[in-house]
Amino acid sequence: MGSRFQTLANLTLPPTATVRDALQAIDQNSTGIVLVVDEHQRILDSMTDGDLRRAILGGRTLDCGLAELMDRPERQQRPRPITVTPETSPADVLSLMKRYAVQQVPVVDQQGTVLGMHTMRALVPDLDDGLEAVVMAGGFGSRLRPLTEDTPKPMLKVGDRPLLEHIIKGLRTSGIADVRVTTHYRPEVIHGHFGDGSQFGVNMDYVHEDEPLGTAGALRLLERPERTMLVMNGDILTNVDYRRMKAYHEECRALMTVAVRAHETYIPYGVIQERDGIVVGINEKPTIVHFVNAGIYMLDPRAFEYLGDNGRMDMTDLIVRLMDEGQTVASFPVTEYWLDIGHHDDYMRAQVDIQQGRV
């Protein structure tokens, strides 16, 4: 008996499509992958969400063509994507997924034409994503005074609801049901609004910091988790799908993955390149791209062994400690909407973005 597979729109793209097109297709098909095909819908290559984000970290832009990525020597050396036919049984598909450590297997006919896709999520719908979340909501929000005189920053309204409610909705959309919130400043405001979280579709509990311990130090108040943990600041408005971040984290086999955001700096002058006092080149009015910390982290349970016993510790301190100990810290570039609401200008921008449907 053949297996049931998904026939999906936005599953295939031509080589002329861009990284931006591919990320949008993955967002719409919800498989974590896009297939690059020829004019006969035969597979030329496959691009996972992680492949595309690593290309961005490597200097490719969102407008880079998929053909350019396919021409890279390391991709040409990769084996062709594993495929099955419509007659392949579900048990055999799952066996292939396990053998090759993949979450998706394309379905093709005898001519190699793409018909659809098997995904681990569809074949094993009750599979636990193994992800819980901690939202850091204890800050004073000093830069947003007087708005935060009586209200914790995560409880400031963005549109018609508190910022933290937007965060909880994003977690729930990513399949996260268990959420812990660390509190310090005006915790009763947060407790009173959310309670146990059931009204918002999640299970919520709270960890109170008697004194600020820092974004990493507060994790010492928790029991070491048994599964991957998402940790994020409570002042971030974003459309990130945390399932995709978790898949990336697992691909990198990292103890910690840090979400990063491209920040562009425009230099309105010609930048001189020199060697030993001799001009060897000039870069006229360049835009320099750096990746900055986006305040969202994925932690393997083993990362908790590096938190220490006491004292203030921020996530940046934990990153440095892990690197000093030779552990892998990966970076996950955020291409989705993202805004850190740290200043009044950011808060006003968030109101406009919500009103215009960007979030």
C-alpha angles and dihedrals in degrees: 000000000000124000127252113243136179120260100206137188116225091029098117134047134177121245088254091068119101136236087256091054091049094050090049091049091051090049090054100041094044094212099109091237143073126202120225108216140180126238090282093054092251117146118259097166143334127234121200123201087253093052090055095047092049088052088055091051087051092060102269116136128224087256093057112121120243089231088065091054091047091054093060110113094233091056093047089057093055118103117253115269116276112251138183135197127242088259095060110113122238090244091055092047091052090048090054091048091053094045095050097032094236132140097205135046122185120227117222136176127235091280092052094252114152113249102169146301140276115214129189089232092057095045094045104029094171093055110133112233087212096223133130128173140226119196116200105220104153102098125118095228090221094167090058097055134164086032090060098045091107102006130068110239094245088057096056109117118253105188108327099335140049119276090242090058089057088050092050091049090053091050092049091048088056090055097257112144103167115069130173121194122203112212139186113144115061095340092172090069091059095042092049094053101042106025109175091343095244092121088059097046098256141090108247132187132166138232115198122210111211086198127012110273099178129253093292099031091061089063089070087073089065129076112253105270123238093215140036114300129209114211121188140167116256095232100065127110111195147145095216114144101224091201088066091048090051091050089051091048090053093046089055092047087222130165088215134014121198121203109228133192127209110245117192123209116194115208109202093203139068108268111221119220112204140173122199091343095310121114109237099170148344130225108203115221097329129193110225119205122210127175113233132195109272096195097245121111139181115209130194110217089247089065088072088071088071099054095092124216107276148355132063116310128176127199090255088059090051091050091053092046093051092049091047088054092052095251123146117257112183129198122223113199112221111220094164125086111297133168130173106210099211103129138035091258090055091049092052091047090052090055091053093045092051091047091050094048098246092132 
